[in-house]
Amino acid sequence: MFTLTGWMIYTMWAIFGLMFIDFLIALFRSLKEGSFDPTFVLGYLKDVLYYVLPLIIVVYLIPIDPTGWILVIGYFVFGIAVILKYLLDIKRKFQ
């Protein structure tokens, strides 16, 4: 059963929030430069496939974890890695 509890929800919200902020920055920057290309959205769909879907799969696998905490720790490590990736991407767009 798919359930996000406690800090797992906040981690997923942070990922989607930062992804949305990064998307808005890229959108406004491309509109400002006059080089709007709708295919840049595909990069964000790819990010959902490469970063969010594996996190959801880890959540689905938590009930079969014999220790009950290895996959939870993995979820948070992977989630923090994705959050850092988007924070660094946003920082790079302002430099």
MIGU-648871 format. One record per residue: residue number from 1; x, y, z of N, C-alpha, C in turn. Coordinates in pm, whole numbers, plus 50000, padded with zeros to 5 digits. Example, Ala and Ser with C-alpha at 12.3 -4.5 7.8 and 13.67 -1.06 7.14 Angstrom:
+-----+-------+-------+-------+-------+-------+-------+-------+-------+-------+
| num |  n.c1 |  n.c2 |  n.c3 | ca.c1 | ca.c2 | ca.c3 |  c.c1 |  c.c2 |  c.c3 |
+-----+-------+-------+-------+-------+-------+-------+-------+-------+-------+
|   1 | 51319 | 49431 | 50780 | 51230 | 49550 | 50780 | 51320 | 49670 | 50780 |
|   2 | 51285 | 49775 | 50708 | 51367 | 49894 | 50714 | 51290 | 50003 | 50787 |
+-----+-------+-------+-------+-------+-------+-------+-------+-------+-------+
//
This chain:
+-----+-------+-------+-------+-------+-------+-------+-------+-------+-------+
| num |  n.c1 |  n.c2 |  n.c3 | ca.c1 | ca.c2 | ca.c3 |  c.c1 |  c.c2 |  c.c3 |
+-----+-------+-------+-------+-------+-------+-------+-------+-------+-------+
|   1 | 50084 | 49882 | 50000 | 50000 | 50000 | 50000 | 50089 | 50124 | 50000 |
|   2 | 50052 | 50222 | 49922 | 50131 | 50344 | 49907 | 50090 | 50446 | 50011 |
|   3 | 50176 | 50468 | 50109 | 50148 | 50570 | 50210 | 50274 | 50648 | 50239 |
|   4 | 50261 | 50776 | 50230 | 50368 | 50865 | 50271 | 50330 | 50918 | 50408 |
|   5 | 50422 | 50906 | 50503 | 50390 | 50951 | 50638 | 50491 | 51054 | 50685 |
|   6 | 50444 | 51144 | 50766 | 50531 | 51240 | 50833 | 50627 | 51313 | 50740 |
|   7 | 50755 | 51295 | 50767 | 50858 | 51367 | 50693 | 50867 | 51322 | 50548 |
|   8 | 50814 | 51205 | 50517 | 50815 | 51160 | 50377 | 50730 | 51251 | 50291 |
|   9 | 50619 | 51297 | 50346 | 50532 | 51389 | 50272 | 50606 | 51522 | 50249 |
|  10 | 50672 | 51571 | 50353 | 50745 | 51697 | 50339 | 50859 | 51685 | 50239 |
|  11 | 50924 | 51571 | 50235 | 51031 | 51549 | 50138 | 50975 | 51554 | 49996 |
|  12 | 50862 | 51486 | 49974 | 50802 | 51486 | 49840 | 50752 | 51626 | 49803 |
|  13 | 50694 | 51699 | 49899 | 50652 | 51836 | 49872 | 50771 | 51925 | 49837 |
|  14 | 50882 | 51907 | 49908 | 51001 | 51986 | 49879 | 51052 | 51957 | 49739 |
|  15 | 51051 | 51831 | 49700 | 51098 | 51794 | 49565 | 51009 | 51858 | 49460 |
|  16 | 50878 | 51841 | 49474 | 50787 | 51900 | 49374 | 50789 | 52052 | 49378 |
|  17 | 50804 | 52111 | 49495 | 50812 | 52256 | 49506 | 50935 | 52312 | 49438 |
|  18 | 51049 | 52251 | 49463 | 51173 | 52297 | 49399 | 51170 | 52272 | 49249 |
|  19 | 51110 | 52161 | 49209 | 51096 | 52132 | 49066 | 51010 | 52240 | 48999 |
|  20 | 50904 | 52282 | 49066 | 50816 | 52384 | 49012 | 50886 | 52520 | 49007 |
|  21 | 50961 | 52554 | 49111 | 51035 | 52680 | 49111 | 51138 | 52681 | 48998 |
|  22 | 51208 | 52571 | 48981 | 51306 | 52560 | 48872 | 51238 | 52573 | 48737 |
|  23 | 51121 | 52512 | 48724 | 51044 | 52522 | 48600 | 51002 | 52666 | 48572 |
|  24 | 50952 | 52735 | 48675 | 50910 | 52874 | 48655 | 51027 | 52964 | 48617 |
|  25 | 51142 | 52943 | 48679 | 51260 | 53023 | 48644 | 51298 | 52999 | 48499 |
|  26 | 51299 | 52873 | 48457 | 51334 | 52842 | 48318 | 51230 | 52899 | 48222 |
|  27 | 51103 | 52892 | 48260 | 50997 | 52945 | 48174 | 51009 | 53096 | 48157 |
|  28 | 51023 | 53169 | 48268 | 51034 | 53314 | 48259 | 51161 | 53358 | 48187 |
|  29 | 51269 | 53285 | 48210 | 51393 | 53319 | 48143 | 51381 | 53298 | 47991 |
|  30 | 51317 | 53189 | 47951 | 51303 | 53164 | 47807 | 51206 | 53263 | 47743 |
|  31 | 51100 | 53302 | 47815 | 51009 | 53402 | 47761 | 51075 | 53538 | 47752 |
|  32 | 51159 | 53571 | 47849 | 51229 | 53699 | 47850 | 51329 | 53708 | 47736 |
|  33 | 51397 | 53597 | 47708 | 51496 | 53597 | 47600 | 51432 | 53579 | 47464 |
|  34 | 51304 | 53545 | 47460 | 51236 | 53525 | 47333 | 51269 | 53394 | 47266 |
|  35 | 51323 | 53301 | 47341 | 51361 | 53172 | 47284 | 51277 | 53060 | 47344 |
|  36 | 51146 | 53085 | 47356 | 51057 | 52986 | 47417 | 51047 | 52863 | 47328 |
|  37 | 51075 | 52749 | 47387 | 51064 | 52621 | 47318 | 50986 | 52527 | 47409 |
|  38 | 50868 | 52485 | 47366 | 50785 | 52402 | 47456 | 50846 | 52267 | 47490 |
|  39 | 50952 | 52227 | 47424 | 51012 | 52097 | 47452 | 51091 | 52096 | 47582 |
|  40 | 51117 | 52213 | 47642 | 51191 | 52212 | 47769 | 51107 | 52150 | 47880 |
|  41 | 50976 | 52144 | 47860 | 50888 | 52079 | 47958 | 50919 | 51930 | 47966 |
|  42 | 50962 | 51872 | 47857 | 50993 | 51729 | 47854 | 51106 | 51695 | 47951 |
|  43 | 51196 | 51787 | 47973 | 51302 | 51764 | 48071 | 51247 | 51745 | 48211 |
|  44 | 51143 | 51820 | 48245 | 51083 | 51808 | 48377 | 51001 | 51679 | 48389 |
|  45 | 50938 | 51638 | 48280 | 50869 | 51510 | 48282 | 50968 | 51395 | 48298 |
|  46 | 51084 | 51411 | 48234 | 51189 | 51312 | 48249 | 51242 | 51308 | 48393 |
|  47 | 51251 | 51424 | 48455 | 51294 | 51430 | 48594 | 51196 | 51359 | 48687 |
|  48 | 51066 | 51373 | 48659 | 50967 | 51301 | 48739 | 50987 | 51150 | 48723 |
|  49 | 51015 | 51108 | 48600 | 51038 | 50966 | 48575 | 51165 | 50916 | 48639 |
|  50 | 51273 | 50995 | 48635 | 51403 | 50951 | 48686 | 51421 | 50972 | 48836 |
|  51 | 51355 | 51071 | 48895 | 51379 | 51104 | 49035 | 51261 | 51072 | 49127 |
|  52 | 51138 | 51102 | 49083 | 51023 | 51084 | 49171 | 50973 | 50939 | 49168 |
|  53 | 50965 | 50880 | 49051 | 50916 | 50742 | 49042 | 51000 | 50644 | 49123 |
|  54 | 51134 | 50651 | 49121 | 51210 | 50560 | 49208 | 51180 | 50581 | 49357 |
|  55 | 51155 | 50704 | 49398 | 51118 | 50727 | 49537 | 50985 | 50661 | 49571 |
|  56 | 50891 | 50667 | 49478 | 50762 | 50603 | 49500 | 50778 | 50452 | 49505 |
|  57 | 50866 | 50398 | 49422 | 50891 | 50254 | 49425 | 50953 | 50214 | 49559 |
|  58 | 51044 | 50296 | 49611 | 51103 | 50267 | 49742 | 50994 | 50265 | 49849 |
|  59 | 50899 | 50356 | 49841 | 50790 | 50360 | 49939 | 50706 | 50233 | 49929 |
|  60 | 50681 | 50186 | 49806 | 50605 | 50063 | 49790 | 50680 | 49942 | 49846 |
|  61 | 50813 | 49945 | 49846 | 50892 | 49832 | 49894 | 50913 | 49833 | 50045 |
|  62 | 50880 | 49941 | 50113 | 50902 | 49950 | 50258 | 50833 | 49837 | 50335 |
|  63 | 50710 | 49797 | 50301 | 50648 | 49688 | 50379 | 50722 | 49554 | 50372 |
|  64 | 50800 | 49530 | 50268 | 50871 | 49402 | 50260 | 51014 | 49411 | 50314 |
|  65 | 51052 | 49528 | 50365 | 51183 | 49545 | 50427 | 51181 | 49474 | 50563 |
|  66 | 51269 | 49376 | 50582 | 51264 | 49301 | 50709 | 51303 | 49385 | 50830 |
|  67 | 51386 | 49487 | 50810 | 51426 | 49570 | 50924 | 51327 | 49682 | 50948 |
|  68 | 51262 | 49729 | 50844 | 51165 | 49837 | 50858 | 51226 | 49975 | 50854 |
|  69 | 51357 | 49986 | 50843 | 51418 | 50119 | 50844 | 51522 | 50140 | 50733 |
|  70 | 51570 | 50035 | 50670 | 51673 | 50052 | 50565 | 51616 | 50128 | 50446 |
|  71 | 51499 | 50090 | 50398 | 51441 | 50160 | 50284 | 51391 | 50299 | 50321 |
|  72 | 51352 | 50319 | 50444 | 51312 | 50453 | 50488 | 51432 | 50546 | 50485 |
|  73 | 51546 | 50498 | 50535 | 51669 | 50578 | 50530 | 51708 | 50603 | 50385 |
|  74 | 51696 | 50500 | 50300 | 51725 | 50517 | 50158 | 51636 | 50621 | 50094 |
|  75 | 51508 | 50620 | 50130 | 51415 | 50719 | 50076 | 51461 | 50861 | 50109 |
|  76 | 51498 | 50881 | 50235 | 51539 | 51016 | 50275 | 51673 | 51056 | 50213 |
|  77 | 51765 | 50963 | 50200 | 51894 | 50995 | 50137 | 51872 | 51033 | 49991 |
|  78 | 51792 | 50952 | 49920 | 51764 | 50983 | 49780 | 51684 | 51111 | 49767 |
|  79 | 51589 | 51133 | 49857 | 51509 | 51255 | 49854 | 51594 | 51379 | 49877 |
|  80 | 51685 | 51373 | 49972 | 51774 | 51487 | 49998 | 51866 | 51511 | 49878 |
|  81 | 51908 | 51404 | 49813 | 51993 | 51419 | 49694 | 51917 | 51492 | 49583 |
|  82 | 51791 | 51460 | 49564 | 51711 | 51528 | 49461 | 51688 | 51673 | 49499 |
|  83 | 51662 | 51698 | 49628 | 51644 | 51836 | 49674 | 51770 | 51917 | 49650 |
|  84 | 51886 | 51861 | 49682 | 52013 | 51931 | 49659 | 52037 | 51955 | 49511 |
|  85 | 52000 | 51860 | 49427 | 52016 | 51876 | 49282 | 51938 | 51998 | 49234 |
|  86 | 51812 | 52011 | 49279 | 51732 | 52124 | 49235 | 51778 | 52255 | 49296 |
|  87 | 51823 | 52252 | 49420 | 51877 | 52375 | 49480 | 52000 | 52423 | 49403 |
|  88 | 52087 | 52331 | 49366 | 52207 | 52368 | 49289 | 52170 | 52414 | 49148 |
|  89 | 52069 | 52352 | 49087 | 52023 | 52397 | 48955 | 51967 | 52539 | 48962 |
|  90 | 51889 | 52567 | 49065 | 51833 | 52702 | 49081 | 51945 | 52803 | 49106 |
|  91 | 52043 | 52766 | 49188 | 52155 | 52854 | 49215 | 52234 | 52882 | 49086 |
|  92 | 52255 | 52780 | 49004 | 52328 | 52795 | 48878 | 52254 | 52887 | 48781 |
|  93 | 52123 | 52887 | 48785 | 52046 | 52972 | 48692 | 52058 | 53120 | 48729 |
|  94 | 52092 | 53150 | 48852 | 52108 | 53289 | 48895 | 52251 | 53338 | 48885 |
|  95 | 52341 | 53253 | 48843 | 52482 | 53297 | 48832 | 52513 | 53340 | 48691 |
+-----+-------+-------+-------+-------+-------+-------+-------+-------+-------+
//
